[in-house]
Amino acid sequence: MGGGEHGHGAEDFRKKVWSMSGGPYCRPKHWRRNTAIAMFGVFLICIPIAMKSAELEQRPHQPVRPIPSQLWCKNFGNKDY
């Protein structure tokens, strides 16, 4: 009656648990290379989007506090909206 095995034997339950990440024993081949390729792809997509966003950014009113994009936005400070 007592104990924590509940009639399942001494087998490790983690071997039977499925998860999207692969579980506790997951070590896919070439994971570092695959991660680097994925990060390169993310940057390859995000950098042009960020550049276009900075090009199109407009601020018709002076902000109350500093905004980080003021450092690289070419339109900030111009009244030629």
Z-matrix of the N, CA and C atoms (Angstrom, degrees):
N
C 1 1.446
C 2 1.510 1 113.09
N 3 1.290 2 117.71 1 -43.18
C 4 1.451 3 120.45 2 -176.67
C 5 1.516 4 111.76 3 -80.14
N 6 1.298 5 116.31 4 -178.93
C 7 1.458 6 120.57 5 177.16
C 8 1.518 7 111.96 6 91.64
N 9 1.295 8 115.54 7 169.35
C 10 1.456 9 119.86 8 -176.09
C 11 1.517 10 113.96 9 -108.00
N 12 1.346 11 117.93 10 10.30
C 13 1.463 12 118.72 11 -175.40
C 14 1.520 13 113.05 12 -82.59
N 15 1.296 14 119.09 13 -30.83
C 16 1.458 15 124.20 14 177.96
C 17 1.519 16 113.35 15 54.92
N 18 1.320 17 117.90 16 32.67
C 19 1.449 18 120.89 17 174.35
C 20 1.520 19 115.04 18 78.37
N 21 1.310 20 119.14 19 13.29
C 22 1.460 21 121.03 20 -178.89
C 23 1.517 22 112.80 21 -97.07
N 24 1.283 23 118.67 22 1.20
C 25 1.453 24 120.73 23 -178.73
C 26 1.519 25 111.06 24 82.22
N 27 1.315 26 116.36 25 -168.59
C 28 1.462 27 121.22 26 -175.48
C 29 1.527 28 112.03 27 -97.92
N 30 1.316 29 118.79 28 11.56
C 31 1.462 30 121.41 29 -177.99
C 32 1.529 31 110.65 30 -71.20
N 33 1.317 32 114.98 31 143.50
C 34 1.460 33 121.19 32 -179.29
C 35 1.533 34 109.17 33 -72.09
N 36 1.318 35 117.21 34 123.53
C 37 1.467 36 121.23 35 -177.34
C 38 1.522 37 112.08 36 -67.21
N 39 1.339 38 118.53 37 -23.58
C 40 1.457 39 120.68 38 -176.67
C 41 1.525 40 112.89 39 -66.87
N 42 1.306 41 118.73 40 -20.27
C 43 1.456 42 121.39 41 177.77
C 44 1.515 43 111.56 42 -71.64
N 45 1.327 44 117.98 43 -21.40
C 46 1.455 45 121.73 44 -177.84
C 47 1.525 46 112.98 45 -102.54
N 48 1.315 47 117.59 46 -2.89
C 49 1.454 48 121.29 47 -179.15
C 50 1.522 49 108.69 48 -89.51
N 51 1.339 50 116.33 49 127.20
C 52 1.453 51 121.02 50 178.71
C 53 1.517 52 108.98 51 -97.62
N 54 1.311 53 116.46 52 139.08
C 55 1.459 54 120.28 53 173.27
C 56 1.517 55 108.35 54 -145.85
N 57 1.332 56 115.97 55 156.60
C 58 1.457 57 120.47 56 -178.58
C 59 1.528 58 111.76 57 -63.90
N 60 1.329 59 117.10 58 -30.85
C 61 1.460 60 120.08 59 -178.29
C 62 1.516 61 112.30 60 -81.05
N 63 1.307 62 117.93 61 -6.35
C 64 1.455 63 120.58 62 176.90
C 65 1.503 64 114.02 63 102.08
N 66 1.299 65 118.67 64 -0.90
C 67 1.451 66 120.57 65 177.80
C 68 1.517 67 112.50 66 83.80
N 69 1.332 68 116.66 67 -172.28
C 70 1.461 69 120.89 68 -174.62
C 71 1.518 70 114.03 69 -73.31
N 72 1.336 71 118.46 70 -15.74
C 73 1.463 72 120.61 71 -177.04
C 74 1.521 73 111.88 72 -109.20
N 75 1.297 74 117.39 73 24.98
C 76 1.454 75 121.23 74 -175.86
C 77 1.523 76 110.65 75 -80.38
N 78 1.315 77 117.63 76 123.96
C 79 1.452 78 122.85 77 173.75
C 80 1.535 79 106.88 78 -149.42
N 81 1.342 80 116.34 79 77.16
C 82 1.458 81 118.33 80 -176.55
C 83 1.532 82 111.84 81 -65.31
N 84 1.325 83 115.32 82 153.18
C 85 1.460 84 119.97 83 178.00
C 86 1.522 85 109.79 84 -66.40
N 87 1.308 86 116.05 85 143.00
C 88 1.461 87 123.52 86 174.97
C 89 1.525 88 112.87 87 57.51
N 90 1.313 89 118.63 88 35.31
C 91 1.471 90 120.55 89 -176.16
C 92 1.524 91 111.28 90 -66.51
N 93 1.316 92 118.02 91 -32.93
C 94 1.469 93 119.38 92 179.13
C 95 1.520 94 111.14 93 -68.80
N 96 1.321 95 116.72 94 -43.58
C 97 1.459 96 120.47 95 178.18
C 98 1.522 97 110.76 96 -63.31
N 99 1.340 98 116.53 97 -44.44
C 100 1.465 99 120.20 98 179.74
C 101 1.524 100 111.66 99 -63.46
N 102 1.320 101 117.33 100 -38.43
C 103 1.461 102 121.15 101 177.74
C 104 1.527 103 110.24 102 -65.94
N 105 1.330 104 117.21 103 -41.48
C 106 1.464 105 120.58 104 179.07
C 107 1.528 106 110.78 105 -64.52
N 108 1.308 107 117.70 106 -40.77
C 109 1.463 108 121.20 107 178.18
C 110 1.524 109 110.36 108 -63.99
N 111 1.329 110 116.83 109 -42.74
C 112 1.465 111 120.49 110 179.29
C 113 1.525 112 111.09 111 -64.43
N 114 1.330 113 118.04 112 -43.16
C 115 1.464 114 120.83 113 179.29
C 116 1.530 115 110.88 114 -65.29
N 117 1.328 116 117.53 115 -38.54
C 118 1.454 117 120.99 116 176.58
C 119 1.527 118 110.34 117 -61.33
N 120 1.341 119 116.34 118 -41.99
C 121 1.462 120 120.70 119 177.94
C 122 1.518 121 112.22 120 -63.43
N 123 1.325 122 116.75 121 -40.59
C 124 1.463 123 120.80 122 178.90
C 125 1.528 124 109.85 123 -62.81
N 126 1.328 125 117.39 124 -46.59
C 127 1.462 126 120.49 125 179.25
C 128 1.525 127 111.51 126 -66.05
N 129 1.319 128 116.50 127 -36.88
C 130 1.454 129 120.55 128 179.73
C 131 1.527 130 111.16 129 -62.16
N 132 1.307 131 117.04 130 -31.89
C 133 1.469 132 121.60 131 178.82
C 134 1.525 133 111.23 132 -86.11
N 135 1.324 134 117.81 133 -40.52
C 136 1.469 135 121.34 134 -172.92
C 137 1.526 136 114.02 135 -75.82
N 138 1.315 137 118.47 136 -33.17
C 139 1.467 138 120.06 137 -177.20
C 140 1.525 139 111.90 138 -63.64
N 141 1.345 140 120.15 139 -48.59
C 142 1.471 141 118.04 140 177.11
C 143 1.530 142 113.21 141 -62.89
N 144 1.317 143 117.36 142 -34.31
C 145 1.466 144 120.54 143 177.84
C 146 1.527 145 109.72 144 -65.10
N 147 1.331 146 117.65 145 -43.47
C 148 1.469 147 121.06 146 179.60
C 149 1.524 148 110.85 147 -65.87
N 150 1.329 149 118.00 148 -37.94
C 151 1.457 150 120.62 149 178.44
C 152 1.524 151 111.33 150 -65.91
N 153 1.323 152 117.46 151 -41.59
C 154 1.464 153 121.09 152 178.07
C 155 1.532 154 110.23 153 -66.48
N 156 1.318 155 116.64 154 -39.07
C 157 1.460 156 120.78 155 178.12
C 158 1.527 157 111.24 156 -61.80
N 159 1.340 158 117.12 157 -43.02
C 160 1.467 159 120.43 158 178.41
C 161 1.525 160 110.93 159 -66.17
N 162 1.325 161 116.90 160 -33.64
C 163 1.463 162 120.71 161 178.93
C 164 1.528 163 111.44 162 -68.32
N 165 1.329 164 117.39 163 -36.21
C 166 1.463 165 121.36 164 -176.01
C 167 1.526 166 113.65 165 -91.06
N 168 1.322 167 117.77 166 -8.77
C 169 1.462 168 120.58 167 -175.21
C 170 1.518 169 111.16 168 -65.89
N 171 1.327 170 115.43 169 134.10
C 172 1.459 171 122.12 170 176.55
C 173 1.520 172 108.94 171 -136.83
N 174 1.310 173 115.55 172 144.59
C 175 1.460 174 121.24 173 178.20
C 176 1.523 175 108.31 174 -130.72
N 177 1.330 176 117.80 175 97.78
C 178 1.462 177 120.02 176 -179.31
C 179 1.531 178 113.02 177 -68.79
N 180 1.333 179 117.59 178 -20.92
C 181 1.473 180 121.59 179 179.49
C 182 1.518 181 108.98 180 -122.29
N 183 1.319 182 115.69 181 145.51
C 184 1.459 183 121.10 182 176.65
C 185 1.525 184 109.11 183 -63.85
N 186 1.349 185 119.07 184 127.87
C 187 1.466 186 120.41 185 179.30
C 188 1.531 187 111.51 186 -66.78
N 189 1.316 188 115.56 187 151.29
C 190 1.459 189 121.36 188 -179.53
C 191 1.523 190 110.51 189 -70.87
N 192 1.322 191 117.00 190 -39.20
C 193 1.469 192 121.81 191 178.67
C 194 1.526 193 108.85 192 -129.91
N 195 1.322 194 117.94 193 161.44
C 196 1.465 195 120.74 194 -177.17
C 197 1.531 196 112.25 195 -60.79
N 198 1.323 197 115.69 196 142.31
C 199 1.455 198 123.06 197 178.30
C 200 1.530 199 106.62 198 -117.16
N 201 1.349 200 118.50 199 130.72
C 202 1.464 201 120.10 200 -176.18
C 203 1.527 202 114.18 201 -54.53
N 204 1.319 203 117.99 202 -34.19
C 205 1.461 204 119.06 203 -177.23
C 206 1.529 205 112.49 204 -69.76
N 207 1.325 206 118.62 205 -9.80
C 208 1.461 207 121.10 206 175.97
C 209 1.527 208 110.94 207 -64.92
N 210 1.318 209 117.22 208 -23.58
C 211 1.463 210 120.95 209 -178.23
C 212 1.523 211 112.16 210 -69.68
N 213 1.338 212 117.77 211 -33.88
C 214 1.461 213 119.79 212 -176.64
C 215 1.521 214 114.35 213 -116.83
N 216 1.302 215 118.29 214 -4.33
C 217 1.460 216 121.16 215 -179.20
C 218 1.525 217 109.53 216 -79.67
N 219 1.327 218 116.93 217 122.98
C 220 1.452 219 121.25 218 -178.47
C 221 1.529 220 112.04 219 -77.32
N 222 1.322 221 117.66 220 -21.88
C 223 1.456 222 121.18 221 -177.21
C 224 1.522 223 112.92 222 -82.54
N 225 1.303 224 117.97 223 -14.32
C 226 1.462 225 119.38 224 -176.75
C 227 1.522 226 109.83 225 -70.89
N 228 1.293 227 115.12 226 135.37
C 229 1.455 228 121.05 227 179.04
C 230 1.508 229 112.89 228 94.19
N 231 1.309 230 117.90 229 -18.86
C 232 1.471 231 120.92 230 177.82
C 233 1.522 232 108.70 231 -84.90
N 234 1.295 233 115.76 232 143.46
C 235 1.456 234 119.49 233 175.74
C 236 1.524 235 110.91 234 -101.13
N 237 1.350 236 116.81 235 15.33
C 238 1.465 237 121.86 236 -178.16
C 239 1.527 238 110.19 237 -93.00
N 240 1.311 239 116.97 238 60.91
C 241 1.463 240 119.75 239 179.94
C 242 1.506 241 109.22 240 -80.02
